[in-house]
Amino acid sequence: MARYDKISHEILAEILVAIATGGEVIGGNNRGSDVRSPQFGLIEVKSRILGTDGPYPRVSLKQHNLDKAQWFAAIRWDRNYTLYDAVMLPKLVAQGLYEKKRQSSGLAHISWADWSSVAGAKNIRAECESVMQGLC
């Protein structure tokens, strides 16, 4: 956390996933993956606050996201930064959801319901909550 002087929900999500997976934050504005984990490899982290993405909670991906990671973590927060849920998908599963929802622009909005319930989803909420308790 010493790397940052302010913590956004996106950065907090990266830190949370890194600690929960035994990894390290490697992100930044270099369009690289966000976390490197010994167990999961490169992880792209997506973070959203409930209510800020319209009436249909979603995870948004582009092809360049899929090209750079082996796993994809989606972290959802309540408006007061309380953890709502945390779900990871392996690349092949994320790619399948992306292909079903890809628009002509290359962007795919995947509903939270689809993301969190697809076969292969790994819920890491308990691990993330444990990390959050340790940060307080």
JORA-V357503 format. One record per backbone hydrogen bond with DSSP energy under -1.0 kcal/mol. CO is the residue of the C=O (numbers start at 1). NH is the residue of the N-H. Records with the same first field share a line. If there is no record, write none. Layout:
# JORA-V357503
CO->NH, NH
This chain:
# JORA-V357503
1->4
8->12
9->13
10->14
11->15
12->16
13->17
14->18
15->19
16->20
17->21
18->23
19->22
24->36
34->26, 27
35->43
36->24
37->41
41->37
42->70, 71
43->34, 35
44->73
46->75
48->77
49->52
57->112
59->110
61->108
62->65, 66
63->67
70->91
71->44
72->89
73->46
74->87
75->48
76->84, 85
77->50
78->81
82->78
85->76
86->124
87->74
88->122
89->72
90->94
91->95
92->96
93->97
94->98
95->99
96->100
97->101
98->102
103->106
107->103
108->61
110->59
111->115
112->116
114->118
118->121
122->88
124->128
125->129
126->130
127->131
128->132
129->133
130->134
131->135
132->136
